[in-house]
């Protein structure tokens, strides 16, 4: 069985420090992320970091896939190690060891995500590990008062212009954590929200009838939020339009708001999917904007599988456009959810335990 996603990062060999570690496994609440180091016979200076994703229900197939890769690399039954992280890493340690015939070393999830994030930002250009920059073009210009506020906020963010660090990094898994990554490779935990990928799929199952991420993205791409969400132009009918007339008339204001007042036949499954995706994207923006403004940081990265669908990224960007606090900020979406695996690859267990004890809350 093949993974649902497979990506590669060409990596200088000298950046890796554990030649006895074949790869890493990050078992989350819904997905299992795998990483192994693939040798390149014609390039002794580099290796390929192979990044695969399986559904948790296919965990046995994921382990079979890793066994096959280890045999291809001549690393099976050779005394190699594999590192495991994530909520299920320790729980399935015995099964992993038995199947892969490798010693399993457990690494702390949060510090692995931080270490992996630093590794990517320090050693690679954004285009290596992020989706291409968006070509999103808004349908409307923001109102004048929004432009004025945007310029005011923009002036506050000049001290870190052109610098790689600091950066805000959000790991969007089953829950969502936000970290501040500093140039000295330290990390400050900014905050968390539990309304993440697991809740997103739960809402989708209850509202749309599916918890299949790919199906949900396909439906959302065909849907129209305006059939479910209350839009600006619909506030005019309530009498006082002055406060709302400065906003684009088709801008969604209240997620699912229209659904409370209309017949079910007036919206489709696709419309509901678009509203679910758009609502979760919009809910993250105030938190992202607050962290960026608090630390005057322009660079924001969002990783994890939650934004792997193009429509999810586009709906996030559409909501950002009308947000005053997001105007100075550049958001890039990671094209993989393997920061935990990367961190585990780079850190011996004792180092991850030490860093876990030193984590700070910003």
N, C-alpha and C positions, 0 to 999 in steps of 0.2 A: 504493500500500500504506500502510495506517495504522499508527502506532506501537502497540506493545503496552501503552504507558502514556502518557497525556498529562495534565499537571497545570499549574496556573497560580498565579502569585503576583502579586497587585496590588501594585505598587511605586511609591513616590514617585519622580518623574523626577529630582529633585535628587540622589538617592543614586547615580546612575550618572554616570560621567565620561568615557565614550568614545563620543560620538555617531557616530563613523565605524566602529564595530564593530557589525555586524549581529547576530552571535551567536557561539556557542562550540560546540565538539564535543569530547567526551571519549570516545575509543575505548579501552575496557578489554580484558580477556582474553576476556570473554564477551559484553558488552553495549556498545552505543554510545549514549551520552547526548548529547542535543542541546538547545540553548537558543537561542531568538531573542527579540529585543525587539519586541513587538507594540504598535503605537500604538493609542491609544484616542481616536477623533475627538471624542467628547463629554466627554472628561476630559483637559484639557491638563496637569494636574498629575501624572498618573500614566501608567505604562505597564504592560503585562502581560508578565511573564516566562513564556514558554511552554516547558515542560519535557517533552521527549519521550524515549522509550526504544525502541530497536530491538535485535534480536539482531544480532550481528556478521555472521552469514551473510546478513543482509539489508542489508549496508552500502551497496550501490548504491542500494537503495530509500530508505535513510535520506538519502542525498545528494539524490536526486530530491525527497524530501519538503521538504528545506531549500530547494532551488531554487524549488519551488512557493510556499513561504512568502515567500521574498524577492521573487518577482514580485508576490504579493498586496500586499506592503508597498511596492511601487515601489522596492525597493532592489537589484534584480538589474541587473548591468551598470552600476552607478553608482559604481564605484571604492570600494566598501565593503570592510572587512576582516572576517575571521573568525579567531578564536583556537582553537587546537587543543591539547589536553593528553591525558594518559593514555599508557599504554604504546604505543599505536599511532598517536598523534598525528603524530609526525614521520615514521614509516614511510609513512603514507598522505598526506603533505603534497601531493605532486604530483597525486595523484588528486583530492584535495579542491579544490585550486586550479583544476584543469582543469574540474571539474564545476560548481563554484559561480561560477567566473569572479571570484574574490575573492582578495586577498592573504591568505595564511595566516601568522599569527604563532604561534610555538610558546611555550607556557607550561609551567613546571615543575609536575608533577603534585602533589607533596606540599604545596608552599606554596599552590597553588591550592585544595586541599581545606581547608587551614587558614584561608585568607582567606575562602572561601565560608562556612565554619562561623561565623566571627566575624560576618560580614555578617548571617547569619540571626539569631543570638542577640542581636546588638546592636539590630537594627532592627524585629524582629517578635515578637509573642507566640508562644508555643510552638504554639498551636492553628493558626497559619497554615501551619506547615511540618512539623508532626508528626501522626501518626495520633491519633485521639481517645484520651483516657486510658482505660485498661482498666477493665472492670467485673468483672475476675477475682475470683472468690470461692473461696477454698480449701475443700476438703472437710473438712480436719482443722485443729484448733488446733495450733500448734507445742508441743512438750513444754515443761515448766516450765523445764528447764535452758537450752533455746534462748531462751526469753523473757528469762531473766536475762541471758544473754550479749548479746542484742539491745539491752536497755536500757543495758548497759555501753557498747557500741559507740555507741549513739545519743548518749550524753552527750559523746562526743569530737567531735561534728560541729556543735557549736553556734556556733562563731565565724563561720561563713559563712552562717548561717540568713538567709533572705530576700534574699540577694544573687544577682544574675544571673551574676556571675563570682566566682571561677573555676568552670570546668566541665570535666568529662572528656568528650571527644568521641571515639567510636570509628567509624572509617569501615570498614564491612564490605563490602569488595569481594572480589576474588579472593583477596587476602590481607587482613589486618585490622591497622590501625594505630590506636594510642591516643595522643591528644594532650591536654595540659592547656591550656585557653584562658584567658588572663588578661585582666583588665579593661583593661589598657593596650594590648590588641590584640597582645601577644606570645604566642608559642606555645612550649610545651616538649613535645618528643617523649617520651612515656612508655615506649613499647615497641611491638612488633609480634608477630603470630603469623601463620605461613604456613598454618595450618589454617583457611582461610576459605572463601569461596564456591566457588572452583575445586575445592578438595579435597572440599567438600561435594557438589558435582555429580558428581565422580569416584566418591566412595563410593556415592552413590545409583545411579550406573550399574552398578557392580559388585555391589551388594547387592540393589537393587530392580529394576534392569533399565531404568531411565530416567534421563536427565539433563535432562529437561524440568522446569523449576522449577514451573510451574503444575500439571502433572500430579502431581508429587511432593507438593505441598501438598494437592491433592484426595485423594490416597491417604492421606496422614498424618491428615487430618481424620477419616477413617473407621476408622483403625487403633487398636489398643490395645497400648501399649508393654509391658504386663504379660505379653503372650504371648511376648515376645522377651527383655525385660530381667529380670534377677533382682530380685525385690521383697523388701522387708523381711520379710514373713511367711514367705518361703521360707528365710530364714536359721534360723528356729526349728527346722526339721527337721534341722539339722546338730548340734543338741544344746544349745549354750549360747545362750539367748535373752536374757539379761539386758542385754547391751550394745545390743541392737536393739529391745527391747520398748518403749523410750521413743519410737520413731519410728512414724509412720503405717504400718500393715501393708501398704498397697498402694503405698508410695513406691518408685520405681525406684532401685536401688542400683548395679547393674553393667550398663551398656549392653551388650546382646547376650549377657549372661551366661547366660540360660536357653537360648539357641540352641545352646550347646555341649553341652547334656545332653538335649535333647528331639528328638523326631522332627520332620522338616521339615513334615509335614502338620499339625502343631499350631499353626503360625502362618501368617498370610497375607501377601500382598504389601503390603496396607495396614498390617499390624502392623510389618513391616520399615521401611516409610516413616516411621511414627511414631517408631520407635526411632532412625533416622538423624537426623531433624530434632531430636528431643529430646536426643540425645547431643551434637550440635554446640552446641546452646544451653547445655547444662550445662557444656560444656568451657570456655566463655568466662567463666562467672560468677566463678571464683576470681581470674582476672586483673583483671576489672572491679572486684571488691571490694577487691583489694589496692591498686590505683591510687587508688580513692576513699578508702580508709582512710589511705594514706600521706600524702595531701594534705588530708584531712578535708573532702572535697567531697561534697555530697549530690546534686548535679545531674549526671546522666550522660545523654548522647545517643548513640544508635546509628543511624548512617545507612547508606546503601547498599541494594542490592536484596535482600540476604540475608534481611532481616526484613520484606519487603513482604507476605508471606503471613501472614494473621491467625493461623493455627495455629502458625507459627514464633514469633510474639510471645507467644502464650499459653503455649507450652511453656517459653519462656525465663522467663516470670513465675512459672510453677508451680515451676520449679527455684529461683528466687530466694527464694521464700517460706520454704523450709527452710534457706536459707543464712544463717548468723549474720552474716557480714560485709556482706550486702546490705540488712539491715533499715533502716539510716538513709538509704539511697540511693533516689532517685526516678529511674527510667529512662524516658525518652521515645524513641520510635522515629520517625525522620524519614520523611515520606511521599514523599520523593524521594531519588535518589542523585546529585543534581546539584551538590554542593558544589564539585567540581572545575570544572565549567562556570561557576558563579557567581564563583569566584575568578579564573578566566581573564578573565571579562568585566570585572572590576574592576581588573585589573593589566596595565599595559603589560609587554611581555616583559622589559625591562631591570629593572623592579621585581621581577618574579618571580625573576629570576636573582640579584639582590642578596639577597632574602630567603632564597633557597635556600642561599646561602653563609653566612648567619647563623643557620641552624637550630641549636637546642641540644638536647642529649639530657638529659632530666631524670632 
